[in-house]
Amino acid sequence: LGMCLNPSGHPAPGSYQFALYADSTEIAAGFLRYFRERGIRRIAVLDSTDGSGRDGDAAFAWAFRLPENKNLVQVAQEHFNPGDSTVAAQLANIKAAKAQAIVSYEVGAAFGTVLRSMRDAGMDLPVATSGGNMTPEQMHQYAGFLPSDVLFGGTIAWAPGDIGPGPIHDAQMTYVSALKKKGMVPEAPYVTIWDPALLAVTVLRALGTDADAGKVHAYVDRLHGWVATQGVFDFTGFPQHGVGV
């Protein structure tokens, strides 16, 4: 039985792999809804040629085809190698296409290259990116060339405490308190691991440490109403993931 911590994993329904996070296609749909409701219609995609970039391409291609996004236009789709030192040529094409926002699903240094190149090109557009970049240390390093609006794809757990009083808020505050005791602050990698670890403990408490994979699979498959930092999980309504967009 496997638990994938990456939204780019797409476990087949009924399989022994789970991904305790919303699927990348649903994250893409959330981004486009955000743009649509703010009057942003012309969107460019700038992705790397590696696995995360290809998955980002596929996720947004799917989201653009949704009926509610019929008035959105993908005005450009540009690519670069993760090791490139600049994406100036790609941004020139995006600027010429009159994009109102950019989607760039890179993580780490490659995303920094995109942001620096935007600064050099004088482009201050909203940028939608992977939640993997949602770390304080990384954002402090990029402070000198961040655009005005950087959007991260994640769940309500990635801004713990913003949700109103209730079981989810309590679960988030338990997470924050545990980090604080170790001198740590909330960030994407920590919360991505937190709920899967809690789920493993929940399963072991319910079934015992000698439960085989079949019993564990059946237990998780039927699990609903389980509260954690990312919401109220329902594996019957959201197979293999537990949560949706």
C-alpha positions as CSV (number, residue, x, y, z in Angstrom):
1,L,0.0,0.0,0.0
2,G,1.5,3.3,-1.0
3,M,0.8,7.0,-0.2
4,C,2.0,9.5,-2.7
5,L,2.8,13.0,-1.4
6,N,2.7,14.7,-4.8
7,P,-0.4,15.9,-6.6
8,S,1.2,14.9,-9.9
9,G,0.6,11.3,-8.9
10,H,-2.7,10.0,-10.3
11,P,-3.6,6.7,-8.6
12,A,-6.0,4.5,-10.4
13,P,-9.4,4.1,-8.7
14,G,-9.4,0.9,-6.5
15,S,-5.6,0.7,-6.6
16,Y,-3.3,0.2,-3.6
17,Q,-1.9,3.7,-4.1
18,F,-3.4,6.8,-2.5
19,A,-2.5,10.5,-2.8
20,L,-3.4,12.4,0.3
21,Y,-3.9,15.6,-1.6
22,A,-6.1,17.1,-4.3
23,D,-5.2,16.0,-7.8
24,S,-3.1,18.4,-9.9
25,T,-6.0,18.6,-12.4
26,E,-8.3,19.9,-9.6
27,I,-5.6,22.4,-8.5
28,A,-5.5,23.7,-12.1
29,A,-9.3,24.0,-12.1
30,G,-9.1,26.0,-8.9
31,F,-6.5,28.4,-10.4
32,L,-8.6,29.0,-13.5
33,R,-11.7,29.7,-11.3
34,Y,-9.6,32.2,-9.4
35,F,-8.6,34.0,-12.6
36,R,-12.1,33.8,-14.1
37,E,-13.8,35.3,-11.1
38,R,-11.3,38.2,-11.2
39,G,-11.8,39.0,-14.8
40,I,-8.5,37.6,-16.0
41,R,-9.2,35.9,-19.4
42,R,-5.8,35.7,-21.3
43,I,-3.5,33.2,-19.6
44,A,-0.1,31.9,-20.7
45,V,1.5,28.7,-19.6
46,L,5.3,28.6,-19.1
47,D,6.5,25.2,-18.0
48,S,9.8,23.2,-17.9
49,T,10.4,20.1,-20.0
50,D,10.7,17.8,-16.9
51,G,8.0,15.6,-15.3
52,S,6.4,18.4,-13.2
53,G,6.2,20.7,-16.2
54,R,4.6,18.0,-18.4
55,D,2.1,17.2,-15.7
56,G,1.3,21.0,-15.3
57,D,0.8,21.2,-19.1
58,A,-1.7,18.3,-19.0
59,A,-3.5,19.5,-15.9
60,F,-4.2,23.0,-17.3
61,A,-5.0,21.6,-20.7
62,W,-7.8,19.6,-19.0
63,A,-8.9,22.6,-16.9
64,F,-9.1,24.9,-19.9
65,R,-11.6,22.4,-21.6
66,L,-14.1,22.6,-18.7
67,P,-17.3,24.2,-19.8
68,E,-17.1,27.0,-17.2
69,N,-13.8,28.1,-18.7
70,K,-15.0,28.5,-22.2
71,N,-14.3,32.2,-22.1
72,L,-10.7,31.8,-21.0
73,V,-8.0,31.8,-23.6
74,Q,-4.6,30.1,-23.3
75,V,-2.7,32.7,-25.4
76,A,0.7,31.0,-25.2
77,Q,2.4,27.8,-24.2
78,E,6.1,28.0,-23.7
79,H,8.7,25.6,-22.4
80,F,12.3,25.7,-21.1
81,N,14.9,23.3,-19.7
82,P,15.1,23.3,-15.9
83,G,18.8,24.2,-16.1
84,D,18.3,27.3,-18.4
85,S,19.6,30.6,-16.9
86,T,16.9,32.7,-18.5
87,V,13.5,32.5,-20.2
88,A,13.7,35.9,-21.8
89,A,12.7,34.6,-25.3
90,Q,9.7,32.7,-23.9
91,L,8.5,35.8,-22.0
92,A,8.9,37.9,-25.1
93,N,6.4,35.6,-26.8
94,I,4.1,35.8,-23.8
95,K,4.2,39.6,-23.7
96,A,3.5,39.7,-27.4
97,A,0.4,37.5,-26.8
98,K,-0.9,40.1,-24.3
99,A,-1.2,37.6,-21.5
100,Q,-2.9,38.8,-18.3
101,A,-1.4,36.1,-16.1
102,I,1.2,33.3,-16.2
103,V,1.1,29.7,-15.0
104,S,4.5,28.3,-14.2
105,Y,4.5,25.0,-12.4
106,E,8.2,24.9,-11.5
107,V,9.7,24.3,-8.1
108,G,12.9,25.7,-6.6
109,A,15.7,27.2,-8.8
110,A,13.7,26.8,-12.1
111,F,10.9,29.0,-10.6
112,G,13.5,31.5,-9.5
113,T,14.7,31.7,-13.1
114,V,11.1,32.5,-14.3
115,L,10.7,35.3,-11.7
116,R,14.1,36.9,-12.3
117,S,13.5,36.8,-16.1
118,M,10.1,38.5,-15.5
119,R,11.7,41.2,-13.5
120,D,14.3,41.7,-16.2
121,A,11.6,41.9,-18.8
122,G,9.6,44.4,-16.8
123,M,6.6,42.0,-16.5
124,D,4.5,42.3,-13.3
125,L,1.8,39.8,-14.0
126,P,0.0,37.4,-11.5
127,V,2.0,34.1,-11.5
128,A,0.3,30.8,-10.5
129,T,2.7,28.1,-9.4
130,S,3.2,24.9,-7.5
131,G,2.6,24.8,-3.8
132,G,6.0,23.3,-3.6
133,N,7.4,26.8,-3.7
134,M,5.4,27.9,-0.6
135,T,8.4,28.0,1.8
136,P,9.4,31.1,3.7
137,E,13.1,30.6,3.1
138,Q,12.7,30.4,-0.6
139,M,10.4,33.4,-0.8
140,H,12.8,35.5,1.3
141,Q,15.6,34.6,-1.2
142,Y,13.3,35.7,-4.1
143,A,12.1,38.9,-2.3
144,G,14.1,41.2,-4.6
145,F,12.4,40.1,-7.8
146,L,9.0,38.8,-6.8
147,P,6.0,40.1,-8.8
148,S,3.2,41.7,-6.9
149,D,1.0,38.6,-7.1
150,V,2.3,35.0,-6.6
151,L,-0.4,32.4,-6.3
152,F,0.3,28.9,-4.8
153,G,-1.7,25.8,-5.5
154,G,-2.6,24.1,-2.2
155,T,-5.3,23.4,0.3
156,I,-6.7,25.3,3.3
157,A,-4.0,23.7,5.4
158,W,-1.3,25.7,3.8
159,A,-2.6,28.9,5.5
160,P,-3.4,27.3,8.9
161,G,-5.8,29.3,11.1
162,D,-7.6,31.2,8.4
163,I,-10.6,28.9,8.5
164,G,-13.2,29.6,11.2
165,P,-13.7,27.8,14.5
166,G,-14.3,24.1,14.3
167,P,-12.7,20.7,14.0
168,I,-10.5,21.6,11.0
169,H,-9.3,24.7,12.7
170,D,-8.4,22.7,15.8
171,A,-6.5,20.1,13.7
172,Q,-4.5,22.9,12.1
173,M,-3.7,24.5,15.4
174,T,-2.4,21.1,16.7
175,Y,-0.1,21.0,13.7
176,V,1.1,24.6,14.2
177,S,1.7,24.0,17.9
178,A,3.8,20.9,17.2
179,L,6.0,22.8,14.7
180,K,6.4,25.7,17.1
181,K,7.7,23.4,19.8
182,K,10.6,22.5,17.4
183,G,11.2,26.1,16.4
184,M,9.6,25.6,13.0
185,V,6.9,27.5,11.0
186,P,4.2,26.1,8.7
187,E,5.2,25.5,5.1
188,A,4.3,23.3,2.2
189,P,6.6,20.3,2.8
190,Y,5.6,19.9,6.4
191,V,1.8,20.0,5.9
192,T,2.1,17.6,2.9
193,I,3.6,15.0,5.3
194,W,1.5,15.7,8.3
195,D,-1.9,14.3,7.3
196,P,-0.5,11.1,5.7
197,A,1.4,10.4,9.0
198,L,-1.8,11.0,11.0
199,L,-3.8,8.7,8.7
200,A,-1.2,6.0,9.2
201,V,-1.5,6.3,13.0
202,T,-5.3,6.3,12.7
203,V,-5.3,3.1,10.6
204,L,-2.8,1.4,13.0
205,R,-4.9,2.3,16.0
206,A,-8.0,1.0,14.4
207,L,-6.6,-2.3,12.9
208,G,-3.5,-3.0,14.9
209,T,0.1,-3.2,13.7
210,D,-0.4,-6.7,12.2
211,A,-3.0,-5.7,9.7
212,D,-2.2,-6.7,6.1
213,A,-2.4,-4.5,3.1
214,G,-5.9,-5.7,2.1
215,K,-7.4,-4.7,5.5
216,V,-5.6,-1.4,5.4
217,H,-6.8,-0.7,1.8
218,A,-10.4,-1.6,2.7
219,Y,-10.3,0.6,5.8
220,V,-9.0,3.7,3.9
221,D,-11.3,3.1,1.0
222,R,-14.4,3.4,3.3
223,L,-13.0,6.2,5.4
224,H,-15.1,9.4,5.5
225,G,-15.7,12.1,8.0
226,W,-12.0,12.0,9.1
227,V,-10.8,15.5,10.0
228,A,-7.3,16.6,9.5
229,T,-5.5,19.8,8.5
230,Q,-6.6,19.8,4.9
231,G,-10.3,19.3,5.6
232,V,-12.9,16.6,6.2
233,F,-11.6,13.6,4.3
234,D,-14.0,11.4,2.4
235,F,-12.4,8.6,0.4
236,T,-15.8,7.3,-0.7
237,G,-16.6,10.6,-2.5
238,F,-13.0,11.3,-3.6
239,P,-11.4,7.9,-4.3
240,Q,-7.7,7.6,-3.7
241,H,-7.4,11.3,-2.6
242,G,-9.9,12.0,0.2
243,V,-10.3,15.7,-0.8
244,G,-11.1,17.5,-4.0
245,V,-10.9,21.0,-5.4
